[in-house]
Amino acid sequence: MNVNVRVSKVFRNRCLVASMVAVIVAIVLVVTTNISKADQQVGISYRAHVAYNGWLSWQKDGEIAGTVGESRRVEAIKIKLTGDYTGDVIYQTYVKDMGWQNEVKNSDTSGIEGQSKQIEAVKIRLEGKVSKLYDVNYRVHIKNGGWQEWVSNGAIAGSESFGLRVEALEVKLVQKNLEEVDVSDDNVIDSIVTQMNTSVPEENISVQEQTQVEQNTQVQDNSQTQVEQNTQIHKNSINGIEYKLMNQADAEWKDIKYPTRSGTIGKVGCMITSVAVVSSAYDKTMTPKKVMDAGYQHNYPSDSIPYFSGKNYTCTMSSSSNKNTIIDNLKQGNVVVIKVKSASNFTTSQHYMALIDIKSDGSQIFIGNSYGSGTGTYNRTGWFTTDVVLNDIHEVHICVPSQDLINQYK
């Protein structure tokens, strides 16, 4: 049998299996809609203790608890599930000057009454059977920032270190997409394919179907490649320090709004992304959002990088934008964060970039976060010609790693 035909036959059979599984899943979904009447009636209620107003009435299922437009802080909250259910709603609050409070559950008070302490962030999650059936989604309205993005299942709503009070919150339950058929096991799929190989005629495999399957396979391969690129680490060729490559437009954080300024990380987050790239040398979980949540309050990378890196770097703003100064520092294994002006190769306005490596001959520089308003090859991380990178420089920040940090990579 022709090899291509055999391969396409396997693909065809897998497609048929996928169709069969889809039918099974549809049946399962019909069955799962017969969840007990009690479970279908599960809801969530919550109330807020507001400055000058005290405890407000209970709200439910996405209604507003608190006040909007009155500049009044929320000081405490209570949350409970309603209806017949098995499980708990668990929540905690971040209180000004006191940090995260212990988790409480089921109508208990989280926050501080009577001490004029504002809540600045909230986490809510479900536990038990109800957590298998529902996600809990919630958002907060904060001072100067308005309504924030919806988050779910224990994520932080609000901010931990900006001192911005929560003024209102909304909470709702969203039923999960219940699929009890595990289609991720290749052994199951292969077993069914083996049985079908004897029953699907080769002549039924059209050229069009084979092409479509191959295209779909290519899409999957490309997706996997993109995932690998998004989690890439670059090792500095001089001192071996490893840096996590980041893009301010990554879907994980691009739409997150700044609490203290207009715009999102995806639009105006090049500076905190540069800080995150450099600081990732000591913390591989570092992200632009983590920099933001930690209380980003510095005007320049040379101020903020030591703050977020635990003094693992000595950083200074250079008074010179001389290209040779930048090249010499990179050849010593130092990191250089630059700000390029408008109409450069990487932006139409201005853009911070973390330069984390250089070729031994100085011909190319490695950028850890090149995304700006650039297009094509400039809209990525990686190696770029030195003259292209060091064009129209506005600021230069030299960051020298400590010996202790270097020793961690030896």
LUMKE-102897 format. One record per atom (N, C-alpha, C): x, z negated, y. Coordinates in steps of 0.2 Angstrom, whole numbers, plus 5000, padded with zeros to 4 digits. Each point is the difference from the previous one (the first is absolute). Layout:
BEGIN
XZY;...
***
This chain:
BEGIN
500450004994;499650005006;500450005006;499950045005;500350005006;500149935003;500649985003;500149945003;499549985005;499950055005;499649995006;499349994998;499850044995;499349994997;499949934997;500549984996;500049934998;499949955005;500550005005;500049965006;499350005003;499850065002;499350005003;499549974996;500050014994;499549974995;500049935001;500549975000;500149925001;499749985006;500250045006;499749995006;499250005000;499850064997;499350015000;499649944996;500349984995;499749954996;500049935004;500549995003;500049945004;499550005006;499950065002;499450015005;499349984997;500050034994;499349994997;500049924998;500549974998;500049934999;499849965006;500350025006;499849975006;499350015002;499750064998;499350015001;499649954996;500249994994;499649964995;500149935003;500649985002;500049935002;499649995006;500050055005;499550005006;499349984998;499850044994;499349984998;499949934998;500549984996;500049934997;500049955006;500450015005;500049965006;499350005003;499750065001;499450005003;499549964996;500050004994;499649964996;500149935001;500749985000;500149935001;499849985007;500050045005;499849985007;499249995000;499750044996;499249994999;499949934997;500449984995;499949944997;500249945004;500550015004;500249945005;499649995005;499550055002;499549995005;499549954997;500049994994;499649954997;500349935000;500449995005;500249935001;499449965001;500149934998;499449965001;499850005007;499349995001;499749995006;500349955004;500249954998;500449955003;500650025004;500450044996;500650025003;499950055005;499550045000;499850055005;499849975006;499849945000;499849975006;500549955003;500650014998;500649965003;500150025007;500049965005;500250015007;500549955002;500250015007;500449955003;499849985007;500049945001;499849975007;500649965003;500050005006;500649965003;499849985007;500349955003;499949985007;500649985003;500050005007;500649985004;499949945004;500549965001;500049955005;500450035006;499650005006;500350035006;500049955006;500650015003;500149965006;499450005005;499849945001;499449985005;499450014997;499950034994;499450024997;499949964993;500549984997;500049964994;499850054994;499749974995;499850054994;499550045002;500150074999;499450055001;499750014994;499450035000;499650014994;500450054995;499749994994;500350044994;499850075001;500550044999;500050085000;500150024993;499850074999;500150024993;500150085000;500450024995;500150074997;500150045006;500649995004;500250045005;499849995007;499649955001;499849985007;500549965003;500049995007;500549975004;499949935000;500549964998;500049935001;500649985006;499749975005;500549995006;499750035006;500450015005;499850045006;500450055002;499850055003;500350065002;499950015008;500550005004;500050015007;499949935004;500149954996;499949935004;500749965000;500550034997;500749975000;500049934997;499649994995;500049944997;500350004993;500449954999;500450004994;499649974994;500150034994;499849974994;500549954997;499749944999;500449944998;500049984993;499450024996;499949994993;499550054997;500050014994;499650044996;499749974994;499550024998;499749984993;499750074997;500250014993;499750064997;499749984993;499550034998;499749984994;499750074997;500050004993;499650054996;499349985000;499550054999;499349995000;499850034993;499449984998;499750034994;500349974993;499950024995;500249984993;500750034999;500549974999;500650034998;500549954997;500550034997;500649954997;500650025003;500349955004;500650015004;500049965006;500550015004;500149975007;500250055005;499949985006;500350035006;500549955003;500650035000;500649955002;500350035007;500149965005;500250025006;500549955003;500450035005;500449955004;500150035007;500249965005;500150025007;500749985002;500250045005;500749995003;499849975007;500249945001;499849965006;500650005005;499850005006;500650005006;500449934999;500650015000;500549945000;500049974993;499650024995;499949964994;500250054994;499950075001;500150044995;499550014995;500150024994;499550014995;499849944997;499349995000;499749944997;499950014992;499949954997;499950004992;499450044999;500050044994;499450034998;499449964999;499450025002;499449964998;499550054997;499449984998;499550044997;499349985001;499650045000;499249994999;499849955005;499950025006;499749965006;500549955003;500649994997;500449955003;500350035007;500249955004;500250025006;500850025000;500150065003;500750025001;500150005008;500549975002;500250005007;499949925003;500149995006;500049945003;499449995005;499649954999;499549995005;500249945005;499850015006;500149955005;500749995003;500550054998;500649995003;500250065004;499550045002;500250065004;500550054997;500050004994;500550054996;499750064998;500350065002;499750064999;500250034993;499650034996;500150044994;500350075003;500650024997;500350065001;500050054995;499949984994;500050054994;499649974994;499750044996;499649984994;500250044994;499949964994;500150034994;499449984996;499750054996;499449994996;500150034993;499849974995;500050034993;499549974996;499950044994;499549984995;500449984994;499649954996;500349984994;499549994995;500150024993;499649994995;499650074999;499450004996;499750064998;499850045007;499849975005;499850045006;500650045002;500649984999;500650045003;500050064996;499850004994;500050064995;499550055002;499549985004;499450055002;500050025007;500449965004;499950015007;500749995004;500150045005;500649995005;499749965006;500349965003;499849975006;500450035006;499650035004;500350045006;499949965007;500450005004;500049965006;500450025006;499849985006;500450025006;499949955005;500449995005;500049965005;500050035007;499749975005;500050025007;500549955004;500550035003;500549965002;500150015008;500349955003;500150005008;500450075001;499850035005;500450065003;500050064995;499849994993;500150054995;499450034997;499449965002;499450024997;499950004993;499650044997;499950004993;500650034996;500349974995;500550024997;499850044994;500550034996;499850044994;499749964994;499550024996;499849974995;500649994995;500049944997;500549984994;499649974995;500349994994;499649984994;500449954996;499749964996;500349964994;500649975001;500049955005;500649965002;500550035005;499950065002;500450025006;499949975006;500550005005;500049965006;499650045005;499449975003;499750035005;500149965007;500350035005;500349975006;500750005000;500349955003;500850005001;500249934999;500649994998;500349944999;500449975005;500350045005;500449985004;500050025007;499450035002;499950035007;499649965004;499849944998;499649965004;499350025002;499750054996;499450035002;499449974996;499549975004;499549974996;499550054997;499749974995;499550044996;499349985004;499650045002;499449995004;499450014995;500150044995;499450014996;500250034993;499650004995;500250044994;499450024996;500150054996;499550034996;500250004993;499649994995;500250004993;499450034996;500250044995;499550034996;500350014993;499650004995;500250024993;499850074998;500550034997;499950074998;500150014992;499550024997;500050014993;500650044997;500349984996;500650044997;499750064996;500450064999;499950054996;500149984993;499549984996;500249974994;500050064994;500650004998;500250054995;500349964994;499750004994;500349964995;500350044995;500150075001;500450044996;500750015002;500549984996;500750015002;500250074998;500150045005;500250074999;500850015002;500349945001;500750005001;500550004994;499749994994;500450004994;500150074998;500750025000;500150074998;499950014992;500149944997;499950004992;499350024998;499549975004;499350024999;499950075001;500250035006;499950075002;500450044995;500649994998;500450044995;499650004993;499749954998;499749994994;499450055000;499650005005;499450045001;500250085000;500650015004;500250075000;500250024993;500449964996;500250024994;499450034996;499449965000;499450024996;499750065003;500150015006;499750065004;500450074999;500649994998;500450064999;499850044995;499749974995;499750044994;499350045001;499749985006;499350025001;500050055006;500550005005;499950045006;500450074999;499650054999;500450074999;500450025006;500650034998;500550015005;499750065005;499650044997;499850055005;499549985005;499849945000;499649975005;500449975006;500650005000;500449985005;500250065005;499750005005;500050065005;500749995004;500250065003;500649995004;499849965006;499450015003;499849965006;500049934999;499849984994;500049924998;500749985000;500450044996;500749985000;500349995006;499950055005;500349995007;499849945003;499349995000;499749945003;500349934998;500150004993;500349944997;500749995002;500450065000;500749995003;500049985007;499650035004;499949985007;499949925001;499549984996;499849935000;500649954998;500450034995;500649964998;500550005005;500150055004;500550005005;499849965006;499349995001;499849955005;500249934998;499949994994;500149934997;500849995001;500450054998;500749995001;500249995007;499750035005;500250005007;499849935002;499449974998;499849945002;500549944998;500250014993;500549954998;500750015004;500250065002;500650005004;499949975006;499450015003;499949965007;500049934999;499749974995;500149934999;500749984999;500450034997;500749994999;500450005007;499850055004;500350005006;499849955005;499449974999;499849955005;500349934998;500350004994;500349934998;500750015000;500350055003;500750014999;500549955004;500549994997;500549955003;500750045001;500349995006;500650045001;500649945000;500550024997;500649964999;500550025005;500249965005;500550025004;500750014997;500350065002;500650024996;500649965002;500049965005;500649965002;500049934997;499549965001;500049934998;499549994994;499650054998;499549994994;499449975002;499849985006;499449975002;499450054999;499549984997;499450044998;499549995005;499750065003;499549995005;499350044997;499549975001;499350034998;499850055005;499950064998;499850055005;499250005001;499950015007;499349995002;499750055005;499450015000;499750055004;499449965004;500050005006;499549965004;499350034999;500050064997;499350034999;499849994992;500449964997;499849984993;499249985000;499750024995;499249984999;499949935000;500549964997;500049935000;499949965006;500350035006;499949965006;499950055006;500050064999;499950055006;499449985005;499549984997;499449995004;499949935003;500549954998;500049935003;500150005007;499549975004;500150005007;500449945002;500450015006;500449955003;499549955003;500149934999;499649955003;500150005008;500650015002;500149995007;500150065004;499950064997;500150065004;499550064997;499950055003;499650054998;500450054995;499650034995;500450044995;500149974993;500150044996;500149984993;500850004998;500249974994;500750014998;500150084999;499650034997;500150074999;500150045006;499749985006;500150045006;500649975004;500149935001;500549985004;500449944997;500150014993;500349954997;500850014998;500350055003;500750024998;500549945001;499949965005;500549945001;499949954995;499449984998;500049954995;500150034993;499950064999;500250044994;500850004999;500350015006;500850005000;500249934998;499749955003;500249934999;499949984992;499450034997;499949994993;500550034996;500250065001;500550034996;500649965000;500349985006;500649975000;500049934997;499449965001;499949944997;499950004992;499850064998;499950014993;500649994996;500650005003;500649984996;500049934997;499749965003;499949934997;499449984997;499450055001;499449984998;499650074998;500050024994;499750064998;499350015001;499749945001;499250005001;499950015008;500550015004;499950015007;499650075002;499549995004;499650065002;499949995008;499850065003;499849995007;499549955001;499550004996;499549955000;500249935000;500549994996;500349934999;500449985006;500350055003;500349985007;499549985005;499550045000;499449995005;499749934998;499949984994;499649944999;500549945001;500750014999;500449955001;500149975008;499750045004;500049985007;500450045004;500050074999;500550045004;499949995007;500549985004;499949995007;500750025004;500450044997;500650025003;500050075003;500450005006;499950075003;500550054997;500549984997;500550054997;500249994993;500250054996;500249994993;500649955000;500450005005;500649954999;499849935001;499449995003;499749935000;499749984994;499650054998;499549984994;500350014993;500550044999;500350004993;500349944998;500449965004;500249944998;499549954999;499450005004;499549964999;499650014993;500050064998;499650014994;500550004994;500650015001;500550004994;500349944999;499849945003;500349944999;500749995001;500250045006;500750005003;500550034995;499750054996;500550044996;500350055003;499850015007;500450055004;500149975007;500650035003;500149995007;499950065003;499550005005;499850065003;500150005007;500250065003;500150005007;499750075003;499850005006;499850065003;500650035003;500250064998;500650035003;499950035007;500449995004;500050035007;500250075000;500250034994;500250075000;499650034995;499850065001;499750054995;500550054998;500649995000;500550044998;500050024993;500050064998;499950024993;500549974995;500650005003;500649974996;499949934998;499749965005;499949934999;499549994994;499550045000;499550004995;500350024993;500450055000;500350024994;500549954997;500449975004;500549954998;499749944997;499449985003;499749944997;499750024994;499750064999;499750024993;500550004995;500650025002;500650014995;500349934998;499849955004;500249934998;499449974996;499550034998;499549974996;499449975005;500150005006;499549975005;499450045000;499449975002;499450045001;499950015008;499850065001;499950025007;499250025001;499749965005;499350025001;500050035007;499850075000;500050035007;499350025002;499950015006;499450025003;500150075003;499650054998;500150075002;499550015006;500150045004;499650025006;499550054998;499650025005;499550054998;500350074999;499650044997;500250074998;500650004996;500249954996;500550014995;499850034994;500450004995;499850034994;499549964996;499949935001;499649964997;499449975003;499950025006;499449975004;499950045006;499350005002;499950035007;499949955005;500149934998;500049955006;500649964999;500149954996;500649964999;499949974993;500649984997;500049984993;500649964998;499949944997;500549964997;500250034993;500650004998;500250024993;500649964998;500049984993;500549964997;500550044997;500650005002;500550044997;500449964995;500050014994;500249964995;500650024996;500350065001;500550034996;500350065004;500650024998;500350065002;500550034995;500050065000;500550044995;500749985003;500550004995;500749985001;500350055006;499850065000;500250055005;499749995007;499449965000;499749995006;499550065001;499950044996;499650065001;499249995000;499849954996;499349984999;499949935000;499449985003;499849935000;499349994997;500049944996;499449994997;499549965004;499450025001;499449975003;499649964996;499849945001;499649964996;499250005001;499950035006;499350015003;499950055005;500150064998;500050065005;499350025003;499549974997;499350025002;499949995007;499850055004;499849995007;499450055001;500150045005;499550065000;500450064998;500549994997;500450064997;499650044995;500250064998;499750044995;500550034995;499750024995;500450034995;500649964997;500650025000;500549964997;500249945004;499749995007;500249945004;499549954998;499550014996;499449954999;500249974993;500649974999;500149974994;500749965001;500149964995;500749965000;500550054996;500649985001;500550034997;500650025004;500450054997;500650025004;499950065005;500349995006;499950055005;500750015003;500150065003;500650025003;500149955006;500649985001;500249955005;499850025007;500150065002;499950035007;499250005001;499650014995;499350005000;499749935002;500349954996;499849935001;500249975006;500650015002;500349975006;499950055006;499350015002;499950055005;499549965005;500250005006;499549975005;499949924999;500549964999;499949934998;499949965006;499549955000;499849965005;500349935000;500049984993;500249934999;500450004994;500549954999;500449994994;500149934999;499849984994;500049934997;500550004994;500549965001;500550004994;499949934996;499950014994;499849944996;500650004994;500349945001;500649994995;499849954995;500050024993;499849964995;500549944999;499749944998;500549944999;500350014993;500649975000;500450004994;499649984994;499649945001;499649984995;499550054997;499750045005;499550054997;500450054996;500650025003;500450054996;500149984993;500249935000;500249974993;499550004995;499350005003;499550004995;499950074996;500450055002;499950074997;500750014996;500449965000;500750014997;499949984992;
***
